[in-house]
Amino acid sequence: MQFEDLQNKIEKEIENKKAYDKVLSKIATQLKATKKAETTYNKEKTKLENLIIEKEKLTEPIQEKEQSNE
């Protein structure tokens, strides 16, 4: 009886470890995806900021002309 109890306990622990390892693997995968998404987000944000700066530079001469005409 003691041996069977011990064997069952060990088998349960092994199952739990496998489940735990599986969850850790999923967490690691999600972290990689999140880091990649964050990198992409930062690149796209920088592109957008640069486009906004470029737009502002292009509209500055127009605004200056309008103000001088008034």
HELIX and SHEET records of a PDB file:
HELIX    1   1 GLN A    2  ASN A   69  1                                  68    
END                                                                             
